[in-house]
Amino acid sequence: MKHNLYLALAITAATAASLFGGAVSTGCTKAGATGLAETSPDGSISLQVGVSPDGKVYYTVEKSGTPVIDTSYVSMDLADGAIGRKSKVKDFCHSTFDETWQTVWGEETEIRNHYNELRVKLAEENSPVKEYDLVFRVFDDGFGFRYEIPEQAGLDSITIMNEDSQFHIHEDAVTWAQPWDHEYYEHLYEPSPVSRLDTVTTPLTMKVTDNLYLTIHEANLVDYAEMNLRPDPGTTVLHSFLTPWSTGEKVFAKVPMQSPWRTVIVADCPGDLALSRLMLNLNDPCKIEDTSWIEPGRYIGIWWAMHMQDWTWCSGPKHGATTENTKRYIDFAAANGYSGVLVEGWNKGWDGDWTKNGDKFSFTEAYPDFDLKEVNRYAREKGVRLIGHNETAGGARNYEAQMDSAFALYHSLGMNTVKTGYVNILLDGKELHGSQYGVRHYRKVIETAAKHHIMICNHEGVMPNGWRRTYPNIMAHEDMRGQEYDAWCDDGGNPPEHTCTLPFTRGLGGPMDFTPGTFNFTNPVKPNTHPQTTIAKQLALAVVLYSPIVMSSDKIENYANRPEFEFLKRCPTNWSKTLYPEARIGEYVTVARKNRQGDDWYIGSITNAKSHDAIVKLDFLDEGATYTARVFADGEKADYRTDPYPVDITERKVKAGDVLKLHLANGGGAAVILTKDPSNLAQR
């Protein structure tokens, strides 16, 4: 479903509704003053826009009368001028839009897209850009704004040297952030006051008060550089900082142009942050006409044993990606209801120092001991899909040269998913991942894959920003410290609070390929490194950390004779409803999700290094029905430091309004399956 708000200015609301599937009303007013305002549909968020006497453009934001963002200036420095520095308001337009759109997959079946828009048309002095628009959309859960430069005489392109979009936070809030220049965003989110931040990535989440939380990010990042945030030292003023080209420029753009949306979620509690769909609503509607081939699912992989050094990625006596070994994994997947098997190290290019071999990888030629055609035939026979792994070592040009032929080959063999990787600080030895160069490449991969009916799970890419609405074949991203750090990181693995922070930081960008599900914590390579969780928490992470495709990380041998493996086998990855009964960032979080393919609910509850008693009121269950709650909880002696393994599995009958009490051990968790009883009769 597509809509065009430019067109909406010229047609009636009734016609707009029939065209767009949503209610639209618009109005334009000549500027009689520099003060402009817009509110959210429910009136709780109010936004003011203005121009200072010397021509600087700014905005402010309040929530229920309380200041949220103080005077924040917005401007761009161009190679030969600027905008936002000597501006005058020409006119402005107000409009409103309201629709409900259906997700291809996700945390709920449908999403409401309801906002009020303020379009401010500005004229600029002493600049090649004589006129431009600032567009603000205000939702009940936050707002977004972007720059638009329309066609104008004598201007066909611009070079952006700096974009200074400011966010002047009213209070010195506590933030959870990671440095912008760390490898692949794989850093722990450290709490810090705004005033003490260094340059950080987005999403940047902050607690302003006990009932006010903010997250700054971006949406619809297309042919532009990724946005980071840098503070004025010792203040609460944050400035956008675009990831540069190697030559220093930030963006080369054709006119007309639109910047990405700069987004701010405004929420009363952490759970509301996680439930916001503002970023998705600020991306374009789906461009794939037939999405029937896009299939969420759970998979296993020839992967963890390589980290344990049982096998190697490269060819040789310990090569993991052999035909025989892959068939063994396919048999396990078929027997246990898994839809896919990831195979890393199957293709030529892994020999030697592969991190420097970005131009040597082949994405169609397999090693001699891996029969690509036969393995795919065998997988299809078993009702399983092979998931191809395309590690590029940052060789973007080499990958682009092979993508069409590789994706066409995979599709012809029955493969429908590829995990991509870019383990190198620079793409093609020159450009940063978050630069315009990198953004162009990653978007090209997604669009090319869609043409060949291939889903993508992207590692070492750019921070997700809502592309999945437009191209729902981009299923998940890594772009965080995932479970692999529990295999080889010298610091011992991800600390317990890490996964209690991710849903409200990195998780707000989009689905996370964290790969939970390790059951054996013995590490012969690094004895002091292992998951800093209990086994019950490993189960719960399958619900808490959202992704439509989820890998159970461990070797298949480690799942044998483990009754708790039942939960991973049964847990869906596609949902019709999602709720957050309780959450404190970095401390604990409980998530409840309803299976999109049935009436069952799944609950995941996790805590940090401290034990926690989760209290879950089951008011989301259907009235008049009873459910069987199958609970996978930490055993009596469970503790992530001393004994992570005990899991108690119990059952009880519950109904709407009951309270489920779950005791989480230190570093622990609980996972619950709520199955509606066939009788559908209330029982006490």
N, C-alpha and C positions, 0 to 999 in steps of 0.2 A: 504494500500500500504506500503510494508516494504522495507527497504533498509539496506545494511550492507557495511559500508565504508572500513572495513577490506578486504572484498571480492573485492571491487573496485580496490584495489592496484594490483590485479592479473589478471584483465580482461581488455579488450579494452573498450574505451569510448562508442563505438557503442553498444557493448553487454550490458554494464551497463545501457545505456539509455533504452534498450528494457526490461531489468529486473526491473528497478526501476521506470520507468515512468518519469525520469528526466535525464538531461544531466550531465555526470560525466567525468572529466578528472583528471588524477593523474600523479605525477612524484616524484621520490625519488632522493635525492642527498646526497652523503657522506659529512659529516661535514668537511669543510676545515677551518672553523672559528667558534667562539662562537656567532657571531652576526647573528641573523635570523630575517626575516621580513615577514609580510603578510599584505595585504590590502583588503578592502571591494571590492565587485564587481564593484562599481562605482568609486573606487579610493579615496573616501573622507576620509575614516578612515584608518590609518596605525598603525600597531602594531609591535613593536620590542621585541625580546626575547634575553636574554643573560645570561651568567654565569660569575660572578665576579672572580677575580684571586684566591680567597679563596674558590670557589665552591658554591656560593650562586646563586640560579636561580631567575631571575627577568624579568619583562616586562615593557614596556612603551606604551602609546597610544597618537596619535595626531588626530585631526579632521581638515582637510583642512589646514594643516601646523601649527595649533595652539595646544600647549600641552594641553592634557586633563588629563591624568594620568601619573605622574612622576614615577621614578624608584620604583617599587613595588615588593617585594620579595614574593616568594611562597614556602611553606615547610609544612611538617607534622612531628610532634613528635610522635613516636611510643613507646610502652611499653619498647622496647629494642633497640632503635635506632631512626633514623630519615631519611627523604628524603628531598632533596632540600638544604642541608647544606654543603655537600661535593660532588658535582655533576660534571660530565663531559658529554659533548654532544657526543653521539656515532654517530648518524646520524639524518636526518630529512626528512620528506616527505611533499610535497605540493599537494593539490587536490582542486577541485572545484565541487560544486553540485548545481543543479538548477531543481526544480520541482514546480508544482502547485497542491496542494491537496484540496480536497473538505471537507468542514466542515459538521458534522452531524447536528449541530445547531451553532448559534453564531452571531457575529456582522457583518459578511460578509459570502458570499457563498463559496468563495475559498480564499486560502492563498498561496502566493508565498514563497517558501523556497529556498533562493539563498545565498550561502556563499562560501568563500574561506577558506580552512583549512590548518593549519600548525601543523604537528605532530612532536614533538621533542622527540627523544629517548635519555634517559639519563642513565648513570651508577652512582651508589652511593657507596661511601666508608664507611666502618665501620657501616654497617647496614645490617639487615637480608634481606632487599629488595635490591637486587643487581642491578636491572634495573627497570625503570618505564618510562611512557610516560606522557608528558604534551600535551594536545590537545587544540588548539585554533581555534575557528570558528569566522570569521569576516563577518558580514552582513553590508548592507548599513545603518542599523539603530542601530548598536552596535556590541557587541561581547560576546562570552562566552568561558570559559575554564574549563577543568576538569583534574583530576589526574586519570591515569589508571595504575594498577599494573598487569602485565601479569603473567601467570604461570611461575614458575622458580623452580629449584631444591631446595629441603629442605624447601619450604615455602608453607604452606597450609592455613594460616590465619595470621591476624595482629590485634593488638589492637591500635587504634588511641587515643592518649591522648590529642592531640591538632592539629588542622589544622590552619596554619597561612597563609591565602591568603590575601594579602594586596591590598589596593586601596588607593594610594597616590594621592589625588585630587590636581590638580595644583593650584587651587585658594581656598580661604576660603569661599566656596560657602554657600548660604543659603539653609538649608535642612528642610524637613518636616518629623518628626520622632516621634516614641513613644517608651517608655522604653521596654526592652526585657522581663522583669520579671513582667509585669502587667498582670492581669487576662485576659486570652483569647484574647489578643490583643485589648481589648475594652477600648482604651484610645484615647484622642484627639491627633491629629497630631499637634505638636507644632513647629513653625519655630525656627531655631537656626543655627548659623554658625557651620560648620564642627568642628572647633576647640573647641567648647563648648559642644559637644555632650557627653552624657554618653553612656553606652551600649544600643543599640537600635535594634529593629527588622528590617527586610526587608519586603517589598520593602522600600528602603530609596531613596527618591527623592530629587534632589537638583537643584537649579538655579545657574549656574556658572556665566553667563552673560545674557543679554537680548535675545541672540540668541543661547544659549547653555544650555541644560538641561540634567541631567543624572539621571538614576534610577538603583540602585544596588539591585539585587535579586538573586534567584537561580531557576534552572529548573531540572526536572526529579529527584526529591528527592525520592529515593528508598532505603530502608533498610540502612538508614544513619540518622544522627542527623540534625536537622534544623539549618541553619546558621543565626547568628546574627552578629552585627558589634560593635566593641569596638575601641575607638580612643586612640592614644597616646595623653595624655592631652596637650592641648594647641597647637596641630599640626593639619595638615590635612591628617594624615596617619590613615586609618581605617584598622583594623585587623578582620578577621573572628573569631567568637566565637561560637563554637558548643554547643547546649544545652546538658548538661551532663546527664548521668545516675546518680542515687542516690549514686552510689559507686565512682563517679568521672570520670570514663572513658567516652569517647565521642562516639566511634564506635567500635563494634566488627565485623570484616569483614572476609569473606572467600576470598581466592585468586583463580582465578583472580577477581579483583574488579574494579569498576568505581565509582568515587565520583559523586555527582550531579554537574551540570554545574553552575559555578559562572557567573552571567550574568550582563552586563552593557548596558542599552539602552542609546544611544547617539542621541539627538534630537535637532532640532532648536527651537521648541516651545512646550508648554504643550500638545497641541492637537496631535502632532506627538508622544509624549510619549505614549498617550493613544491608538494610532493606531498601535503601534509596536506589532508584533506577534513573536518577537524573542524568547520569552520564550516558546511559543507553538511549534515553529520549533525545539527547542532543547529537546522536549519530543518525545518518541517513537510514531510511527503511531498507529492508532486505532487497538486494539486487539479483538474487538467485531465484529464478522463476520456479523451478522444480527443486524442492529441498528434500524429496523423499529418500534420497541416498545418504543423507546426513544422519548418522546413527550413534547416539551416545552408548557407552558401554564400559565394562570393566575388563582390564587386561593384565597379563603377567609378562615378564620379560627375561630374556637372556641378558642379564645386567648386573645383579647384586654379586653374583659369583665372580665377576670380573673385578669388582672393587675388593673382594676378598682374595684376589689373585689366584683363584682356582683355575680361571680361564683367562685368555687374552683376547683383546679386540683384533690384534693382527694375526696373520696366518702363522702356523707352526704347530708343534706337538700339543699345545694347550689351547688351541683355537676354540673359542666358545660357539661361534656361529657355524656349526656344521649341520649338514642335512639330518644326520641321525639325532643330534641333540635337539634340534628345532622340532622334529617330529615328536620327541618325548614331551616337550613343552606343549605342543598342540594337543597331544592325547590328554594331558592334565587339564588343559583349558576346556576341552570338550566334556570331560568327565565332571567338571565342577562348575559348569555354567558360565565360564568366562568367554567373552566375545572375541578377544584378540590376543595375539602373542607378538611382543616387540622383540626384534632381533637386532642387536648392535654388533658391528664388526663383520657384516656379511660381504661388504663390497671392497673393491681394491682401493688402496690408498692409506691403509692403517700402518704399514710397515715403516720403521724408522721413527723419527720424531714427527709424528703426524700433525702436531699442533703448528708445524711450519710448512705443511704440505697442502695448503689450501687449493693449489692449482693442480694437484695430482689425484684428487679423489675422483673416482668414476662412480656414477649413480645408476649405471646399468650393468656393469660388469661385476660378477661375483667371484669370490675366491673359488679355486677348483673343488674344495670340499663342501661347497654350499650350492646346491642345485635350486636356483630361484624358481624355475618353472615347476619342478616336482614338489617343492615345499608348498607352494601356493595351491597346487592341485590337491595335495594331501589335506591342507587346511580347509579348503572348500568342501571336500568330502566329509570332514568332521564337523562342518558347520561353524568354523572358526575363520577369522581373517588374520592374515599376516600384516603386522605393522612395520613398515619399512623405516630404517633409520638413515637419515642423510646428514652426517656430520660434514660441515664445510671447512672447518678450521678458519673461518672468516673469509674464505674465498668466494665472495659474492659474485664476481664476474664469472668464475668457473661454474658456479651453480646455475646462474641465469642462462648460460650457454647450453646447459644440459636439461633444464627443467622440463621443457615441453616433451622431449623424447622420453625422459625418465617417467614423468607422470603418465604419459600415454602407455608406456610399457606396464607400469603398475596396474593401471585400470584394466588393461587387457588380461592380466593375470588374476584379477579379482581382488586386488588390494585396494583399500579405500582410505587408509590413514598413513601419514608420514610424520615422524618426529624429526624436526630439523634442529641443527645445532651449529653454534658459531663460537667455538672455543678459541678465541683470539681477541686481544684487547682492541685491535684495529681491524676493520674490514678492508680487504685487499691491501693490507699493510699500511693503510694511510688514514682512513676515516673512522671516527667514533660511531658506535652502534646507534646512539641516539641522535646523530646528525641527520640533516635532510637526506644525505646520501643513504644512510641506513634505513630511514623511514621509507624512502622510495623503494628500496630493495625488498623489505619485508612485505610491503603492500603488494608488490609485484608477485611475490611468491604466493600469497593468499589468492590473488585474482587468477593467476595461472592454474593453481591447484583446483579452484572452483570450476574452471573450464573443463578439467579432466575428471571431475567428481572425486576429488581427493580432499580429505580432511587433514588439517595441519595441527600438530602440537609443537609449538615453537619454544625452543630453549635459547638462552643468551640473545634475546631480541631486544625490542623496545617494550617499555611498560605498557600493558594493555590499556586501552582507552575507549572501549566500546565498539571497536570494529566488528565484533561478533553480531551486532544487530544487522549491519549491512552485508557482511559476509559470514554467515553462521557456520561456514566450514572451518573457521579459525576456532578450534575447540578449547584450547587451553594454552597457557604460557607457563614457563618456569619463572625466571626473573625474580628470584628470591633464594634464600638459603633453604634448600629442600632436604629430603631425607638422605641424599647422598653424603651430606656433611656428617651424618651419623656413622659413615663408613670410613672416611679417610681424613677428616679434619683434625689437626693437631691439638685443637682446644677441647677435644673430648666429645664433640657433637653439639647439636642444637640444645641450648638450655631449656628447661621446662616452660619458662614464660614465653618462649618464641612463638609457639603455636597458639598461645592465648592472645597474642598480639596481631598475628597475621590477618585474621578475618577483618580487622578494623584499619589495616594499613594496606599492605600489598593486595589483600583480597578485595578491596574496594575498586581496584583497577580491573579485575576480571578473574576468570577461573584459574585455579592454581594447580599445576602439575607437581604437587609435593611428593607424591608416591609413598603414602603410608602403608603399613602392613608388614613390617619386619617382626619376625617372631623369635629369631635366634640372635641373641645379643653378643655371642662369642665372636671376637674379632682376632684372628691369628696374625693379622698384619699390624694392627694398632690396638693392642689389648686394652688400652684405656679409653678407646673411642667406641661408642655405641649409642643407640637411642636413649636419651635421658627421659624415658617414659616407662610406664608399666605396659603390659600387653593390652590391658583393657583400654588404655588411652590410644594405643595403635588402632584399635577397632573404632573408637569414637571419632578419630580424625577422618575416617572415611565419610562421615556425615558433616563434621564441623568445617573442614576445608573443602570448599566447593569446587568441583570440576565435573563436566559431563563425561569425561573419559578419565578413569582412575586406574593407576597401576598398583597392584599389590606387589610390594618391592622385593620380597624375600625369594630365596631359592625354593623351588617347589618341594624339595625334600623336607624343608622345615615346616611345611603345613601338614605333613602326614600325622595322623593320630592326634590331632589337636582339635578338640571339640569346639573351641572358640572360633575356629576357621569358618564355622557355619555363618557367622555374621557377615564376613567379607563376601562369601558366596551369594548371600541373599540381598545384600544392600544395593539398591538401585543407584543410578547416577543422574536420573532425570526426574524432576519434581513438579508437582502442581501447586504446592503452597510451601512457604517457609516462614518460620517464626523463631524469635530469639527470646525464650522465657526469662533468661537472665544473662548478664555479662558485665564484667569489669575488665577493661583493657589491661592485658598483661597478667591478669590474676585468674580468671575463670570465664568460661563461656558455655552455654547450653543452647543447642540448636535442635529444632524439631522440623522435620520435612515430611511431606506427604508424597507417596509414590504417584507419579503421573499415570501409571498403568493400573492403578487399583486404589483400594481404600486404606491400605496399610500406612502407618506412620513410622518413621525412624527417628530416634533421638540420639544425639551425641553430646556428651558432657565431658569437659576436660578442665584441669586445673594446673597451676604452676607448681613450684616446688613444695608448696604447702597443701595439706589436705583440705578438702572442702565438702560441705554437705549441700548438694543441689536439691532445691525444692521446686518441682515442676508441676504446676497446676494443669491438669488435663482438660482445660475448658475448650480446647480446639477439637476434641473428638465429637462425633455425631451424637446428638441427643437420642436417647432411647436405645442405644446399641451398647453391647458389651464387647470388650476387646481382651485378648490374651496378651499380656505384657511379658515378653521374653527378655530378661535382663542379663547382660554380660557385664559384670562388675568386678572391681578389684577384690581379690580375696583378702581374708582377715590379716594376713602377714605381708601383703603386697606393699612395696615401697620401691620407687624408681632407683634408689641408691643401693639397697641391700638385697632385694628379691623382687624383680619386676614381673615374675611369671604367673603367680596365682590369679586365676579368674574363676569367679563363682557364677554359675549359670542357673537362674531360677525363673519360675513362672508364677504369675498371679493374674487374677481377673480385675479389670478396671473399667470405669465408665467415665463419661463426661463429668467434669467437676471434681473428680478424685485428685488426690495429690500423690505424686510419685516422689519418694525420697531416695536419693542416690548418694551413697558415701564414696567420695573419691579419695584415694590414698595420696600420699605425697607424690607429685608428678604423675598422678593417675587419671583415670577416666571411667566412663561407663557408656555402654551402647545398648540401646533398647529397640526391639521390634514390637510394634503394637498392631496386632492382627485382629481385624473385626471378625467376631464370631459369626458363623454361618446363620445361626438362628436369628441374629439381629434383634434379640430381645434383651431388655434391661434386666440384669440380675444383681443382687446384692450379696 
